[in-house]
Amino acid sequence: MHRVLADDLSRLPELLQSARDLAARELAGLAERPVVRLADAPERAGLPAEGVGAGGALARFAERWAPGFSGSAGPRYLGFVTGGTTPAALAGDWLTSTYDQNVINGADSWATALERETVSWLRALFGLSDAHSGAFVTGATASNTVGLAIAREWLGERSGVSVARDGVAALGPVDVLSGSAHSTVLKALAVLGIGRDRLRRVPVLPGNREAVDVDRLADALAALQGRPAIVVANAGTVNTVDFDDLRAIAALKERYDFWLHVDAAFGGFAALSPAYASYVDGLDAADSICVDLHKWLNVPYDAAVQFTRRQDLQVNVFHNASPYIGLPTKDPDFLHLTPESSRRLRALPAWFSLMAYGRAGHREIVERTVALARRLGERIAGLPELSLLAPVRLNVVCFTLADEPTRERVDALARAVAASGEAFLTPTVYGGTPALRAAFSNWRTSEDDTDRVVAAIVSGLDSLRGVERS
């Protein structure tokens, strides 16, 4: 054994304690550290010839790289849709690396059984029935890709071919219909060989909505004259958290032949609260569902889950039969269900958080962060220089400058807020208007944090005025 590696092994408990101490210091100051780091990164260093050992690497990281990491795990990082990591999920994540299980199948440990249990808990959390099987994947992109890959195989089944065996060329052109599909759906269509341009955008409801007009969707399906299609519905759009009428869309199956895929990346968590569960009424009717867990479940990156009613078609697409693995069984191993064969035990942090806080604890996170989003929305509505672009339906506040909301001016406001170190917001375009989004999903966020975000925005407006006067 290499001498440095042998020395690290002999001092492993001490090294782990050092890593624990660094993590504890970082977490203790998370609420007050700058939310983003805008300074230039250090110059790239060369690969060490001999190495400095784990202790030396920890010291170099703490000195050279840690100061430039963002506070994305903290309470005022409102960009994208980013959760934090609950204490239980963090413990589970550390143990995930400690045990280092490859959840390829159940031949050598109970890790696969733990993932199955966790999937069953999530299925119950989102109000799904036993008809939906599930598996962990890396994120919403992978989850949407898996769901649409199964949909592609279903289209082949309707035409008497197997796309998994014969290739996508055997299928011919595919019709994909959606009102406000997320960019990851387009990415999935490209990866699957269906093509980005096969997505047909169906008109949405009037009145500043992102939800699909179900009557117009019915018209689009009727125009296919019986040709099967894929419908991508939204349970929470990224700009305004608008929800398609899932029950009404599912009812169209009585007249038209289509696969219903629901992108519920973070909006699916509305199911946890009686106050908002009606938004996802009909989710159980979906043929495939995407839910991203490193958002509102507050487990570490990267973790998501996908559900489907047609596990048999999923196996057709993803099975990985070989002499040392074997064929899929009636209860297939996870390597036959997802793009990965080598699979990290992503289920363990989720298992820890669900076991630690249960349905009630995660419901509280959802309801509190929704209340905080509405608090921010009310404050923004009261500022004459800003304008809400949509009502705050759930956990995202979409707003812009009341006067001259150009891309340059909105970006300048975003930079000023980020430069303050107090908050981070991400830009978007809604209804053709450049805007900013504040997405609340972190378990740590409080009313005080929300008020600090407001103060950072007001300060950013002052900076924008100052720059424009100079």
Salt bridges, closest charged atoms under 4 A:
ASP7 OD2 - ARG11 NE 3.35
ASP8 OD1 - ARG11 NH2 3.89
GLU14 OE2 - ARG11 NH1 3.26
ASP21 OD1 - ARG20 NH1 3.16
GLU26 OE1 - ARG33 NH1 2.74
GLU32 OE2 - ARG452 NH1 3.09
GLU50 OE1 - HIS2 NE2 3.86
ASP93 OD1 - ARG344 NH1 3.15
GLU115 OE2 - ARG343 NH2 2.75
ASP130 OD1 - ARG123 NE 3.77
GLU157 OE2 - ARG310 NH2 2.98
ASP175 OD1 - ARG198 NH2 3.40
ASP175 OD2 - ARG227 NE 2.79
ASP242 OD2 - ARG209 NE 2.75
ASP242 OD2 - ARG393 NH2 3.69
ASP257 OD2 - ARG158 NH2 3.02
ASP281 OD1 - ARG247 NH2 3.02
ASP284 OD1 - HIS132 ND1 3.43
ASP284 OD2 - ARG309 NH2 3.61
ASP287 OD2 - LYS253 NZ 2.32
ASP292 OD1 - HIS294 NE2 3.00
ASP292 OD2 - LYS295 NZ 2.50
ASP302 OD1 - ARG346 NE 2.96
ASP312 OD2 - ARG310 NH2 2.79
ASP331 OD1 - ARG116 NH1 3.31
ASP333 OD1 - ARG116 NH2 3.99
GLU340 OE2 - ARG346 NH2 2.90
GLU364 OE2 - ARG368 NE 2.67
GLU367 OE2 - ARG363 NE 3.03
GLU385 OE2 - ARG465 NH1 2.27
ASP411 OD1 - ARG407 NE 3.07
GLU422 OE2 - ARG76 NH2 3.84
GLU422 OE2 - ARG452 NH2 2.80
GLU447 OE1 - ARG375 NH1 3.48
ASP449 OD1 - ARG76 NH1 2.97
ASP451 OD2 - ARG375 NH2 3.02
ASP451 OD1 - ARG379 NH1 3.19
ASP462 OD1 - ARG465 NH2 1.98
GLU468 OE2 - ARG409 NE 2.62
